[in-house]
Amino acid sequence: MSLDADQIVDRRRMRRKLTFWRVLTVVVALFALVVVGARFGSPLSGLSMPATASIARVQISGLIRGNLERVEALDRLSKSQARAVIVHIDSPGGTTAGSEQLHNALLRLRERKPVVVVIDGLAASGGYMAALAGERIIAQSSSLVGSIGVLFQYPNVADLLKTLGVKVEEIKSSPLKAAPSGYEPTSPEARAALEAIVKDSYAWFRGLVQQNRHLDAQALERVADGRVFTGRQALALNLVDELGNEQNAIDWLAKEKQIDPKTPVRDYRLRSRFGDLTFLHLAAVTVLDAVGLTSIARRIEESGALQAVERLNLDGLLALWHPPMSN
């Protein structure tokens, strides 16, 4: 009986050792990938670069922020052998500066290759700003388009701190330094300064829409009040050129740019696969997979936790749309 018990203990011991070495191997492999990525740059493999006589498919999704890696990838794409580019957009927007950066990068790409934008589900605020860089904008009937506007949000916990008996002392070089502050009520002067910034950025955004979509003043007023429109409404308001999908983009390229409609469409990654996850998040998913906890790994990978954190980290003026939260 004691022999059987010893065997059971030994087996458990060996199983723990095996699990340890599996986890260690995975961590070392991930570390090696990070080192290689840092040494040789972003792992955009040769397979991601469009081959000769192909149409590149680019995906823009989620929150838009400043991203030099994406800009560099689009610049490389402009020098590739791709005949044209179809940009799929599904984004509520993001920071105004990040959206402007993406818009300008797509404009540079458009100077060298035909660029068609396909709005899959959502192109609002900064997402629509990016779409304006396309020669042609195609949306589905039920897509959401527009939300032309600029937003500046900040939390104010002054009343909460007062209730708790907490007072934040500060010494400033001038009244508008570091304003607004979430620790005290916003002064009329600080609010006026912020409103001036928002209005200036909003005027620039409106001008961008008017210039790219060739709208008169009256038509611009109808679309630039911050609301979103369905694809059908956006077509009637001249915010998009056509209702359809990627096939419509290919048909337009064939008709207007004399590109063979049978030209293959190949995906082009704007960032490495690992760019979607933080290192620790990726390591956690991989380790859980390695030790057999696949279901938990998939839940972590598919959760919206990272998007929530990313949204909290958006700094500065926002060109971002989100529906109001219900009670």
Backbone bond lengths (Angstrom), bond angles and torsions (degrees), N, CA, C in turn:
res aa  C-N    CA-C-N  psi(-1)  N-CA   C-N-CA  omega(-1)  CA-C   N-CA-C  phi
1 M - - - 1.466 - - 1.525 111.10 -
2 S 1.344 116.03 -40.73 1.452 120.32 179.23 1.524 111.03 -65.92
3 L 1.359 116.08 -32.86 1.457 120.02 178.60 1.522 110.38 -64.43
4 D 1.322 116.65 -43.11 1.468 119.92 178.23 1.525 110.81 -62.19
5 A 1.304 116.57 -41.26 1.465 120.11 179.16 1.520 111.05 -63.85
6 D 1.332 117.68 -40.31 1.462 121.61 177.68 1.525 110.99 -63.12
7 Q 1.326 116.43 -40.20 1.460 120.01 178.99 1.535 111.33 -63.72
8 I 1.330 114.98 -41.01 1.464 119.03 178.65 1.521 110.83 -62.94
9 V 1.321 117.09 -43.98 1.460 121.33 178.64 1.525 110.88 -61.39
10 D 1.364 115.95 -43.84 1.466 120.12 179.48 1.523 111.13 -61.93
11 R 1.312 116.47 -42.26 1.472 119.58 -179.96 1.523 111.20 -63.09
12 R 1.323 116.11 -42.63 1.463 118.96 178.46 1.515 111.11 -63.75
13 R 1.333 115.22 -38.63 1.450 119.66 179.03 1.530 111.20 -63.34
14 M 1.333 116.00 -43.32 1.460 121.15 179.46 1.525 111.08 -65.99
15 R 1.344 116.37 -37.23 1.459 119.65 179.44 1.522 110.66 -65.08
16 R 1.340 116.50 -40.98 1.460 119.72 178.15 1.524 111.05 -63.96
17 K 1.326 116.61 -41.06 1.461 120.37 178.63 1.526 111.07 -63.21
18 L 1.335 116.21 -42.19 1.454 120.98 -179.95 1.525 111.04 -63.07
19 T 1.329 115.99 -42.68 1.469 119.79 177.29 1.516 111.09 -62.47
20 F 1.326 116.75 -42.06 1.464 121.02 179.08 1.522 111.33 -59.10
21 W 1.341 116.44 -47.03 1.466 119.28 -177.93 1.524 111.40 -68.83
22 R 1.326 116.78 -32.68 1.470 118.86 176.00 1.532 110.42 -63.01
23 V 1.328 115.28 -47.98 1.467 119.74 -179.81 1.522 110.82 -62.21
24 L 1.321 117.12 -43.13 1.460 121.29 179.80 1.522 111.18 -61.67
25 T 1.337 116.52 -41.44 1.463 120.82 178.94 1.522 111.44 -61.84
26 V 1.336 115.71 -43.16 1.463 119.85 179.96 1.523 110.58 -64.15
27 V 1.328 117.45 -44.86 1.468 121.16 -179.37 1.526 110.71 -62.47
28 V 1.339 117.19 -42.97 1.467 120.66 178.71 1.525 110.61 -62.98
29 A 1.342 116.43 -41.09 1.462 120.27 179.34 1.520 110.83 -63.48
30 L 1.338 117.07 -42.54 1.464 120.63 178.21 1.522 111.35 -63.93
31 F 1.314 115.89 -41.23 1.461 120.05 178.57 1.524 110.53 -61.82
32 A 1.334 116.43 -41.50 1.465 120.88 178.76 1.525 110.77 -62.59
33 L 1.339 116.75 -39.42 1.465 120.25 178.93 1.518 110.99 -63.89
34 V 1.339 115.96 -41.95 1.464 119.67 179.43 1.522 110.67 -63.93
35 V 1.339 117.39 -42.21 1.464 121.16 179.79 1.525 110.72 -63.80
36 V 1.338 116.37 -43.97 1.465 120.44 179.37 1.520 110.29 -63.90
37 G 1.361 116.29 -41.59 1.461 119.75 179.17 1.516 111.65 -62.87
38 A 1.346 115.95 -41.25 1.460 119.53 179.84 1.526 111.93 -68.51
39 R 1.342 115.69 -32.87 1.478 119.96 -177.92 1.522 112.31 -77.06
40 F 1.310 116.87 -40.73 1.463 119.98 -172.85 1.515 113.68 -111.25
41 G 1.334 116.77 6.89 1.462 118.83 177.68 1.494 111.20 88.69
42 S 1.342 115.86 -174.79 1.443 121.55 -176.58 1.496 111.61 -65.89
43 P 1.347 117.59 133.91 1.452 121.71 -174.75 1.509 113.05 -76.95
44 L 1.347 116.93 62.47 1.456 119.57 171.45 1.517 106.05 -83.52
45 S 1.299 117.25 99.44 1.448 121.71 -173.73 1.512 110.72 -70.23
46 G 1.352 115.37 166.81 1.446 119.89 177.68 1.505 111.91 -60.50
47 L 1.354 117.35 -27.00 1.457 119.93 179.79 1.516 111.67 -67.80
48 S 1.355 117.25 -24.62 1.454 119.26 -178.63 1.524 112.20 -81.61
49 M 1.337 116.63 -17.80 1.456 119.84 178.74 1.517 109.47 -80.69
50 P 1.335 118.13 125.42 1.451 120.21 -177.52 1.524 111.90 -57.34
51 A 1.315 115.55 135.62 1.463 120.62 178.30 1.519 109.65 -75.29
52 T 1.335 115.12 169.88 1.455 120.47 177.94 1.521 110.05 -58.02
53 A 1.312 116.41 144.56 1.471 122.93 177.96 1.521 111.60 57.45
54 S 1.331 116.08 48.83 1.462 120.59 175.75 1.520 108.64 -134.80
55 I 1.334 115.33 163.47 1.457 122.34 174.25 1.525 107.19 -106.88
56 A 1.318 117.22 128.67 1.467 120.87 -178.26 1.527 109.61 -84.84
57 R 1.321 115.03 135.83 1.471 121.53 175.15 1.523 108.04 -108.31
58 V 1.340 116.58 123.28 1.461 122.93 -177.98 1.523 108.65 -117.29
59 Q 1.338 117.02 137.89 1.458 122.23 179.70 1.526 109.97 -110.44
60 I 1.338 116.08 126.87 1.469 122.10 172.17 1.527 106.19 -118.81
61 S 1.321 117.46 112.32 1.458 119.92 -176.73 1.526 110.45 -141.18
62 G 1.327 115.24 159.41 1.454 120.47 177.90 1.520 112.64 75.28
63 L 1.327 115.42 -165.03 1.455 121.80 -177.77 1.526 110.57 -71.86
64 I 1.315 116.17 136.37 1.462 121.81 -178.19 1.525 108.86 -98.13
65 R 1.304 115.48 124.08 1.460 121.81 176.74 1.517 108.34 -131.60
66 G 1.325 117.03 171.84 1.458 120.10 174.77 1.518 109.88 -59.01
67 N 1.340 117.02 133.68 1.462 120.23 -174.76 1.532 108.82 -153.13
68 L 1.324 117.58 96.81 1.460 121.34 -179.21 1.524 111.74 -66.90
69 E 1.328 116.72 -32.61 1.464 119.95 178.64 1.528 110.16 -61.09
70 R 1.334 116.54 -41.17 1.465 120.45 178.77 1.531 110.76 -66.43
71 V 1.323 117.04 -41.26 1.466 120.87 178.53 1.526 110.45 -61.01
72 E 1.332 116.44 -45.79 1.461 120.42 -179.95 1.521 111.16 -63.72
73 A 1.335 117.15 -38.35 1.459 120.35 178.67 1.526 111.25 -64.68
74 L 1.330 117.27 -40.11 1.464 120.63 177.60 1.527 111.10 -67.30
75 D 1.325 117.27 -36.20 1.464 120.13 176.33 1.531 110.62 -65.17
76 R 1.334 117.04 -39.43 1.465 119.69 176.65 1.527 110.36 -64.66
77 L 1.325 115.24 -39.03 1.460 119.45 179.87 1.530 110.94 -62.43
78 S 1.325 116.66 -36.53 1.470 120.14 -179.83 1.523 111.76 -64.07
79 K 1.332 116.61 -24.94 1.469 121.03 -179.24 1.526 112.38 -97.74
80 S 1.317 117.15 2.11 1.467 121.21 -177.90 1.527 110.61 -81.69
81 Q 1.332 115.98 -178.36 1.461 122.17 -179.70 1.529 112.38 -90.40
82 A 1.328 117.97 6.71 1.467 120.11 179.85 1.524 109.73 -62.38
83 R 1.341 116.20 139.55 1.463 121.14 -178.58 1.527 111.80 -77.58
84 A 1.330 117.41 -31.46 1.464 122.60 -178.36 1.520 108.36 -160.77
85 V 1.332 115.89 173.76 1.467 121.01 -178.87 1.523 109.19 -133.40
86 I 1.332 115.66 131.17 1.460 121.48 172.54 1.525 107.12 -110.00
87 V 1.325 116.60 118.36 1.463 122.17 -177.52 1.522 109.02 -102.48
88 H 1.326 116.53 116.35 1.467 121.81 175.80 1.526 108.35 -92.16
89 I 1.317 116.66 127.53 1.465 121.30 -178.88 1.525 110.00 -120.00
90 D 1.311 115.58 130.59 1.468 122.66 173.24 1.522 106.35 -144.85
91 S 1.333 116.14 83.29 1.462 120.57 -170.90 1.516 111.41 -148.26
92 P 1.347 116.79 140.17 1.466 120.62 174.59 1.523 112.08 -84.00
93 G 1.333 117.20 -0.31 1.457 121.44 -177.43 1.512 111.21 106.82
94 G 1.309 115.83 -153.77 1.464 120.43 -178.50 1.512 109.53 172.85
95 T 1.328 116.72 -138.48 1.462 119.39 178.18 1.524 109.43 -75.34
96 T 1.333 115.80 148.25 1.457 119.75 178.80 1.523 111.06 -63.38
97 A 1.327 116.98 -42.74 1.465 120.41 -179.36 1.524 111.18 -66.08
98 G 1.332 117.83 -41.98 1.460 120.62 178.73 1.516 112.10 -64.50
99 S 1.332 116.72 -39.02 1.470 120.98 178.80 1.524 110.78 -67.99
100 E 1.337 116.51 -39.32 1.463 119.83 176.97 1.526 110.55 -64.12
101 Q 1.317 116.60 -40.60 1.464 120.77 178.56 1.526 110.79 -60.15
102 L 1.335 116.61 -44.99 1.460 120.73 179.36 1.524 110.77 -65.87
103 H 1.334 116.69 -42.40 1.472 120.97 178.42 1.527 110.57 -57.86
104 N 1.326 117.11 -46.11 1.463 120.53 -178.65 1.520 111.85 -66.43
105 A 1.345 116.81 -37.52 1.463 120.08 178.15 1.527 111.08 -64.62
106 L 1.326 116.57 -39.58 1.460 120.29 177.61 1.522 111.70 -69.16
107 L 1.340 117.16 -33.66 1.468 120.25 175.92 1.523 110.86 -63.76
108 R 1.333 117.30 -41.46 1.467 120.26 177.98 1.523 110.21 -63.98
109 L 1.322 116.45 -38.71 1.459 120.61 176.94 1.528 110.44 -63.40
110 R 1.318 116.26 -40.65 1.470 121.73 -179.33 1.525 112.11 -63.97
111 E 1.324 117.58 -27.55 1.459 120.53 178.45 1.525 112.30 -65.15
112 R 1.340 116.49 -22.86 1.463 120.08 -176.12 1.522 113.52 -112.11
113 K 1.340 116.60 -20.49 1.463 119.80 -178.55 1.524 110.16 -144.58
114 P 1.341 117.50 151.08 1.463 119.28 173.14 1.524 110.22 -62.83
115 V 1.324 116.21 134.15 1.468 121.46 -179.42 1.527 108.63 -125.41
116 V 1.329 116.13 121.96 1.465 122.29 176.02 1.517 108.05 -116.84
117 V 1.324 116.75 133.89 1.464 121.91 179.45 1.520 109.17 -102.81
118 V 1.329 116.12 132.30 1.458 122.46 174.32 1.525 107.55 -116.87
119 I 1.336 116.32 118.29 1.466 121.02 178.43 1.517 108.13 -88.54
120 D 1.320 116.20 113.06 1.461 120.21 -176.49 1.530 111.15 -77.18
121 G 1.311 116.87 -66.85 1.456 119.36 -178.56 1.511 113.02 -119.23
122 L 1.346 116.19 -37.84 1.460 120.01 -171.44 1.522 110.72 -152.41
123 A 1.311 116.57 129.39 1.466 122.18 170.08 1.517 106.18 -138.37
124 A 1.326 115.02 84.73 1.464 121.07 -175.27 1.517 109.87 -116.44
125 S 1.329 115.54 149.47 1.468 122.09 176.84 1.531 110.69 52.16
126 G 1.345 116.97 -116.63 1.458 119.71 -179.88 1.515 112.98 -63.09
127 G 1.333 117.40 -27.43 1.458 120.08 175.62 1.520 111.60 -64.85
128 Y 1.339 115.95 -39.58 1.469 119.10 177.11 1.526 110.25 -72.96
129 M 1.332 116.83 -33.51 1.465 120.18 176.06 1.528 110.02 -57.59
130 A 1.332 116.72 -42.81 1.464 120.69 177.53 1.524 110.75 -65.09
131 A 1.345 116.80 -40.03 1.470 121.01 -178.59 1.518 111.73 -62.49
132 L 1.328 117.60 -28.63 1.465 120.94 -178.12 1.523 112.60 -62.75
133 A 1.322 118.03 -15.81 1.461 121.13 -179.52 1.524 112.07 -77.80
134 G 1.317 118.41 -12.23 1.462 120.80 -178.60 1.517 112.61 -78.59
135 E 1.341 115.85 149.18 1.462 119.42 173.96 1.525 110.89 -66.86
136 R 1.304 116.16 -31.39 1.462 121.63 179.59 1.518 108.20 -141.70
137 I 1.330 116.19 138.74 1.463 121.63 179.49 1.523 108.37 -116.16
138 I 1.322 114.99 124.51 1.463 122.03 -179.68 1.522 107.91 -118.65
139 A 1.322 117.18 134.44 1.471 121.70 -179.64 1.519 109.31 -132.77
140 Q 1.311 115.10 154.61 1.455 119.60 171.93 1.523 109.24 -77.64
141 S 1.315 116.24 159.16 1.470 119.94 -178.34 1.518 111.54 -57.96
142 S 1.332 117.12 -36.40 1.466 121.05 -175.85 1.521 113.33 -98.09
143 S 1.328 117.56 5.78 1.472 119.58 176.54 1.528 109.51 -64.28
144 L 1.327 116.14 156.42 1.465 121.72 174.91 1.523 108.39 -107.09
145 V 1.324 115.36 127.30 1.462 121.51 -171.98 1.530 109.20 -133.49
146 G 1.330 116.45 143.96 1.457 119.76 172.02 1.510 114.39 116.71
147 S 1.337 116.79 -120.73 1.465 123.31 -173.72 1.527 109.92 53.39
148 I 1.320 115.47 51.82 1.462 121.23 -176.86 1.529 108.21 -78.93
149 G 1.307 115.64 107.15 1.456 120.04 -177.63 1.518 111.10 176.75
150 V 1.327 115.73 174.84 1.462 122.40 -177.80 1.523 108.28 -131.88
151 L 1.319 116.18 145.65 1.458 121.59 -174.00 1.521 110.19 -135.56
152 F 1.331 115.20 140.71 1.465 120.12 170.56 1.519 106.98 -128.47
153 Q 1.324 117.01 117.81 1.462 121.61 -178.02 1.528 109.94 -121.01
154 Y 1.316 115.47 144.87 1.462 119.49 174.80 1.526 108.10 -154.96
155 P 1.324 117.87 141.73 1.465 120.80 179.14 1.519 110.20 -78.46
156 N 1.316 116.00 148.05 1.457 121.08 175.89 1.535 108.43 -128.95
157 V 1.328 114.71 114.51 1.469 120.26 -176.22 1.528 111.11 -109.78
158 A 1.320 116.17 23.50 1.471 119.71 -175.84 1.526 111.36 -59.78
159 D 1.341 117.94 -46.21 1.469 120.69 -178.97 1.527 111.08 -65.00
160 L 1.343 116.37 -37.90 1.466 119.69 179.07 1.521 110.38 -63.88
161 L 1.336 116.85 -45.40 1.460 120.40 179.81 1.523 111.19 -63.08
162 K 1.342 116.17 -36.96 1.461 119.91 179.02 1.528 110.36 -64.32
163 T 1.334 116.13 -40.27 1.470 120.58 178.16 1.521 110.94 -63.65
164 L 1.338 115.63 -38.12 1.464 120.12 -178.28 1.530 112.52 -81.50
165 G 1.315 116.12 -7.22 1.458 119.05 -179.27 1.512 113.44 78.18
166 V 1.347 116.74 26.57 1.461 121.31 -179.67 1.522 109.12 -106.53
167 K 1.317 117.02 132.07 1.450 121.89 177.66 1.521 109.41 -126.16
168 V 1.323 116.32 130.22 1.462 121.73 -179.59 1.520 108.46 -98.29
169 E 1.331 115.99 118.69 1.461 121.30 178.73 1.527 108.91 -90.79
170 E 1.342 116.39 145.51 1.458 119.36 177.55 1.525 110.27 -152.36
171 I 1.318 114.10 153.17 1.463 121.75 175.52 1.518 106.23 -124.37
172 K 1.351 116.60 120.49 1.459 120.70 -175.62 1.525 110.52 -120.79
173 S 1.324 115.64 150.42 1.456 120.67 179.48 1.524 111.37 -72.95
174 S 1.333 117.12 -25.29 1.459 121.23 178.75 1.520 108.22 -156.93
175 P 1.325 118.26 158.42 1.473 120.90 -174.22 1.520 114.52 -59.30
176 L 1.324 118.03 -29.91 1.464 120.56 -176.16 1.526 113.02 -94.11
177 K 1.339 117.62 2.05 1.452 120.15 176.85 1.529 109.36 -67.65
178 A 1.348 115.79 131.60 1.470 122.54 179.10 1.519 112.34 57.37
179 A 1.332 116.28 31.18 1.463 119.85 176.61 1.528 108.69 -102.01
180 P 1.326 117.41 138.77 1.466 127.15 6.96 1.525 111.57 -84.61
181 S 1.304 114.66 158.02 1.454 121.18 176.08 1.526 108.64 -114.03
182 G 1.299 115.28 135.93 1.453 119.27 179.28 1.505 113.53 -75.99
183 Y 1.350 116.75 -1.72 1.460 121.07 -176.87 1.522 113.32 -98.11
184 E 1.334 116.85 -3.71 1.465 119.77 -179.54 1.522 109.14 -150.09
185 P 1.317 118.52 157.69 1.466 120.70 178.05 1.531 110.47 -58.81
186 T 1.321 115.90 143.29 1.464 120.71 -179.17 1.522 109.98 -73.93
187 S 1.314 116.13 126.87 1.463 120.45 -179.14 1.535 110.02 -73.44
188 P 1.323 117.92 156.62 1.473 120.63 176.96 1.523 112.20 -58.06
189 E 1.340 117.10 -35.89 1.461 120.13 179.64 1.527 111.31 -66.76
190 A 1.336 116.80 -42.32 1.463 120.46 179.03 1.520 110.61 -66.01
191 R 1.335 116.98 -41.98 1.464 120.42 178.80 1.532 110.92 -62.32
192 A 1.335 116.76 -40.72 1.465 120.58 179.52 1.529 110.88 -64.64
193 A 1.330 116.83 -39.23 1.466 120.37 179.16 1.525 111.01 -64.77
194 L 1.341 116.23 -41.74 1.465 120.20 178.77 1.527 110.96 -66.65
195 E 1.319 116.51 -41.22 1.461 119.92 179.08 1.521 110.79 -61.52
196 A 1.317 117.56 -36.46 1.468 121.31 178.89 1.529 110.57 -64.51
197 I 1.345 116.32 -39.79 1.464 120.49 178.42 1.525 110.40 -65.33
198 V 1.331 116.03 -46.89 1.464 120.29 -178.62 1.530 110.48 -62.65
199 K 1.339 116.95 -44.50 1.464 120.11 -178.29 1.521 111.62 -65.24
200 D 1.334 117.00 -36.86 1.458 120.00 178.66 1.534 110.73 -65.22
201 S 1.333 116.86 -45.39 1.463 120.72 178.58 1.528 111.28 -66.10
202 Y 1.328 115.99 -36.91 1.463 120.50 178.23 1.528 110.83 -64.97
203 A 1.339 116.93 -41.15 1.467 120.36 178.18 1.531 110.55 -62.52
204 W 1.327 115.90 -39.19 1.472 119.58 177.93 1.531 110.59 -64.51
205 F 1.329 117.40 -43.63 1.464 122.24 179.77 1.528 109.97 -62.48
206 R 1.321 117.02 -45.12 1.461 121.14 178.06 1.534 111.33 -59.18
207 G 1.327 115.48 -42.67 1.463 119.30 179.09 1.509 112.11 -62.95
208 L 1.341 115.56 -37.17 1.460 120.63 178.26 1.529 110.59 -63.01
209 V 1.334 115.80 -43.64 1.466 120.23 178.66 1.522 110.60 -65.33
210 Q 1.313 116.44 -46.21 1.468 120.69 -177.81 1.524 111.16 -62.01
211 Q 1.321 116.53 -42.16 1.456 120.43 -178.28 1.529 112.10 -68.49
212 N 1.331 116.64 -44.54 1.462 120.43 -175.39 1.522 112.97 -77.08
213 R 1.335 117.42 -31.28 1.458 119.98 -176.70 1.534 112.28 -103.78
214 H 1.331 116.65 2.40 1.467 122.05 174.36 1.538 111.21 55.22
215 L 1.338 115.10 54.85 1.460 121.27 -178.32 1.524 109.94 -102.53
216 D 1.323 116.49 142.25 1.457 118.80 171.99 1.535 108.79 -80.90
217 A 1.323 116.55 175.26 1.465 120.72 -174.45 1.523 111.80 -60.19
218 Q 1.332 116.95 -39.74 1.459 120.06 -178.29 1.525 111.30 -68.41
219 A 1.332 116.68 -42.26 1.463 120.63 178.99 1.521 110.69 -65.62
220 L 1.336 116.70 -37.00 1.460 120.52 179.25 1.521 111.06 -64.46
221 E 1.324 117.70 -40.69 1.460 121.14 179.41 1.526 111.57 -61.33
222 R 1.323 117.08 -33.18 1.464 120.45 -178.05 1.524 112.42 -70.02
223 V 1.334 117.32 -26.03 1.466 119.23 -173.66 1.520 113.58 -109.08
224 A 1.344 118.31 -12.25 1.468 120.52 -170.25 1.517 113.66 -105.37
225 D 1.338 117.33 31.51 1.469 119.11 179.63 1.529 112.05 -100.50
226 G 1.330 117.37 13.89 1.458 120.81 173.99 1.512 115.28 95.07
227 R 1.320 118.54 -7.90 1.469 119.74 -177.91 1.525 111.18 -81.83
228 V 1.328 116.19 162.76 1.461 121.70 173.08 1.524 108.84 -103.03
229 F 1.327 114.72 155.87 1.452 121.50 -179.13 1.523 109.19 -127.20
230 T 1.313 116.70 154.02 1.460 120.06 171.06 1.522 108.45 -72.29
231 G 1.319 115.74 165.74 1.452 119.25 177.99 1.515 112.11 -57.80
232 R 1.325 116.96 -40.53 1.467 120.82 179.33 1.528 111.19 -63.48
233 Q 1.336 116.60 -43.47 1.463 119.64 177.63 1.530 110.81 -65.82
234 A 1.329 116.10 -40.42 1.467 120.53 -178.87 1.525 111.11 -63.46
235 L 1.323 117.24 -34.99 1.465 120.46 177.84 1.529 110.27 -64.91
236 A 1.320 116.27 -44.16 1.470 120.30 179.95 1.525 111.26 -65.39
237 L 1.335 117.05 -28.58 1.467 121.55 -178.69 1.526 112.60 -93.43
238 N 1.330 116.39 3.34 1.467 122.96 178.45 1.528 113.38 67.51
239 L 1.333 116.78 25.33 1.462 119.49 173.20 1.524 110.99 -81.85
240 V 1.325 117.77 -23.94 1.455 123.19 174.38 1.526 108.25 -130.52
241 D 1.328 116.21 165.72 1.465 121.02 -175.42 1.524 113.63 -100.15
242 E 1.336 116.61 -21.53 1.466 118.84 -171.48 1.519 109.51 -163.93
243 L 1.324 116.39 152.04 1.465 121.82 171.85 1.516 108.42 -98.25
244 G 1.324 116.42 135.79 1.457 118.91 -179.78 1.511 111.77 160.57
245 N 1.332 115.15 -150.62 1.465 121.46 -175.98 1.527 109.40 -146.33
246 E 1.318 116.81 -158.98 1.461 120.24 -175.97 1.524 112.24 -61.26
247 Q 1.331 117.42 -34.18 1.455 119.30 179.65 1.528 111.07 -62.78
248 N 1.324 116.68 -36.35 1.462 119.89 176.25 1.525 110.92 -64.90
249 A 1.331 116.44 -35.36 1.465 120.08 177.24 1.530 110.16 -64.82
250 I 1.322 116.56 -42.97 1.467 120.53 178.59 1.522 110.38 -63.58
251 D 1.332 117.20 -42.59 1.475 120.88 178.92 1.529 110.75 -61.12
252 W 1.358 116.63 -40.59 1.465 119.40 179.61 1.521 111.02 -66.62
253 L 1.336 117.25 -40.94 1.462 120.49 178.24 1.521 111.10 -62.54
254 A 1.344 116.45 -36.77 1.463 120.12 178.77 1.522 111.07 -67.08
255 K 1.326 115.75 -41.13 1.465 120.34 -176.12 1.527 112.49 -76.71
256 E 1.320 116.71 -45.01 1.462 120.52 -172.57 1.531 113.74 -93.85
257 K 1.333 117.77 -26.95 1.466 120.71 -175.57 1.521 112.71 -116.34
258 Q 1.342 116.83 4.99 1.463 122.70 178.50 1.532 113.04 54.40
259 I 1.335 115.64 40.21 1.459 121.25 175.82 1.527 108.51 -97.07
260 D 1.308 116.66 129.73 1.463 121.99 -178.55 1.531 109.57 -54.57
261 P 1.339 118.36 122.93 1.471 119.71 -178.98 1.524 113.82 -63.92
262 K 1.321 116.73 -13.52 1.474 119.98 177.67 1.521 112.30 -89.46
263 T 1.329 116.41 2.11 1.465 119.88 177.46 1.521 109.98 -60.86
264 P 1.326 118.28 128.41 1.479 119.43 -177.71 1.523 112.10 -65.94
265 V 1.330 115.44 145.19 1.465 121.79 176.26 1.524 107.94 -102.33
266 R 1.318 116.24 122.96 1.468 120.57 -175.87 1.533 109.80 -120.73
267 D 1.330 115.44 139.54 1.466 121.12 179.08 1.525 110.54 -68.47
268 Y 1.320 115.18 140.28 1.455 121.62 175.18 1.514 107.91 -126.77
269 R 1.323 117.26 117.08 1.463 121.66 -177.93 1.520 110.91 -80.08
270 L 1.328 115.11 131.44 1.463 120.20 176.69 1.514 111.88 -85.36
271 R 1.324 117.37 -13.57 1.460 120.98 176.44 1.511 107.77 -153.26
272 S 1.314 114.84 163.71 1.448 119.38 -179.09 1.517 110.81 -66.36
273 R 1.308 116.19 158.75 1.455 120.79 179.08 1.512 111.45 -60.47
274 F 1.344 115.40 -30.97 1.460 119.44 -179.00 1.513 112.01 -76.80
275 G 1.344 117.51 -12.78 1.449 120.30 -179.19 1.508 113.38 -68.86
276 D 1.350 117.60 -17.52 1.449 120.83 -178.95 1.525 112.44 -76.45
277 L 1.329 117.32 -18.11 1.461 120.84 -175.48 1.518 109.83 -128.31
278 T 1.305 116.55 146.85 1.447 119.17 171.87 1.516 108.48 -69.41
279 F 1.350 116.53 160.85 1.462 119.58 -178.06 1.516 111.62 -59.65
280 L 1.334 117.43 -45.84 1.455 119.72 -177.71 1.519 111.30 -65.47
281 H 1.331 116.57 -38.59 1.461 120.38 178.74 1.519 110.13 -63.67
282 L 1.350 115.28 -46.06 1.458 120.08 179.71 1.526 110.64 -62.97
283 A 1.334 116.32 -42.02 1.462 119.84 179.67 1.522 111.15 -62.33
284 A 1.340 116.56 -41.92 1.460 120.32 -179.80 1.521 111.02 -61.81
285 V 1.340 115.94 -44.87 1.472 120.03 -179.97 1.520 110.56 -62.28
286 T 1.342 116.85 -44.64 1.459 120.89 -176.88 1.519 111.48 -67.24
287 V 1.341 116.56 -42.03 1.469 120.01 -179.78 1.526 110.84 -65.07
288 L 1.333 117.26 -42.80 1.458 120.19 177.99 1.517 111.14 -61.72
289 D 1.330 115.92 -37.94 1.464 119.62 175.29 1.526 110.72 -61.73
290 A 1.340 115.74 -43.71 1.465 120.44 -175.05 1.523 112.81 -65.82
291 V 1.335 116.37 -33.36 1.464 118.92 -177.98 1.520 112.61 -93.35
292 G 1.330 116.25 8.68 1.456 119.55 173.79 1.506 115.93 93.44
293 L 1.328 118.72 3.78 1.463 121.38 179.85 1.531 109.66 -95.58
294 T 1.321 115.54 56.73 1.460 121.28 -173.22 1.523 112.27 -64.25
295 S 1.335 116.27 -39.49 1.468 118.88 -176.96 1.521 111.39 -62.51
296 I 1.332 117.37 -39.83 1.460 121.03 178.35 1.527 109.99 -67.52
297 A 1.336 116.56 -40.28 1.464 120.72 179.09 1.517 110.98 -59.72
298 R 1.338 116.53 -42.61 1.471 120.30 -178.77 1.527 110.85 -65.80
299 R 1.352 115.96 -37.39 1.467 118.73 179.28 1.523 111.05 -64.80
300 I 1.315 116.42 -40.69 1.465 120.16 178.53 1.521 110.12 -64.78
301 E 1.336 115.84 -43.28 1.453 120.73 -176.42 1.519 111.79 -65.91
302 E 1.341 116.81 -34.41 1.457 120.96 -175.32 1.525 113.05 -93.50
303 S 1.320 116.93 -4.72 1.464 119.33 -177.01 1.515 110.52 -71.33
304 G 1.319 116.32 157.94 1.457 121.12 179.41 1.516 112.53 -93.24
305 A 1.328 117.61 14.36 1.462 120.14 -175.95 1.525 111.49 -61.26
306 L 1.337 116.45 -43.20 1.455 118.95 -178.48 1.515 111.56 -64.53
307 Q 1.336 116.98 -37.60 1.465 119.29 178.46 1.521 110.57 -63.22
308 A 1.339 116.10 -38.86 1.462 119.37 179.49 1.523 110.43 -63.87
309 V 1.342 116.86 -43.18 1.462 120.45 178.56 1.525 109.98 -64.87
310 E 1.343 116.07 -41.99 1.461 120.16 179.49 1.518 110.92 -60.50
311 R 1.334 117.10 -39.59 1.461 120.54 179.84 1.535 110.47 -64.53
312 L 1.345 117.44 -37.76 1.459 120.20 179.72 1.518 111.40 -67.44
313 N 1.334 117.01 -25.57 1.455 120.48 -176.55 1.522 113.65 -88.29
314 L 1.329 118.47 2.80 1.455 120.66 178.22 1.525 109.29 -71.33
315 D 1.324 116.15 121.29 1.465 121.02 -177.87 1.523 110.27 -110.59
316 G 1.328 116.21 151.44 1.449 120.90 174.29 1.508 112.72 84.34
317 L 1.341 115.32 -162.63 1.457 120.86 179.96 1.520 110.20 -68.53
318 L 1.333 115.62 142.55 1.454 120.61 -178.40 1.518 111.07 -114.62
319 A 1.322 115.40 138.65 1.461 122.15 166.07 1.517 104.34 -114.40
320 L 1.337 114.94 78.34 1.463 121.78 -167.28 1.506 109.93 -138.21
321 W 1.346 115.55 135.12 1.468 120.76 178.04 1.517 108.57 -116.55
322 H 1.343 115.46 136.55 1.456 120.13 169.25 1.513 107.67 -150.74
323 P 1.337 117.69 141.63 1.468 119.86 -179.14 1.509 110.20 -66.71
324 P 1.320 118.12 151.22 1.466 120.31 178.90 1.514 110.91 -63.67
325 M 1.330 116.36 144.24 1.454 122.42 179.61 1.519 109.05 -79.19
326 S 1.341 116.36 133.35 1.463 120.22 178.32 1.510 109.91 -82.50
327 N 1.334 116.41 158.15 1.458 120.72 -179.23 1.513 110.12 -72.50
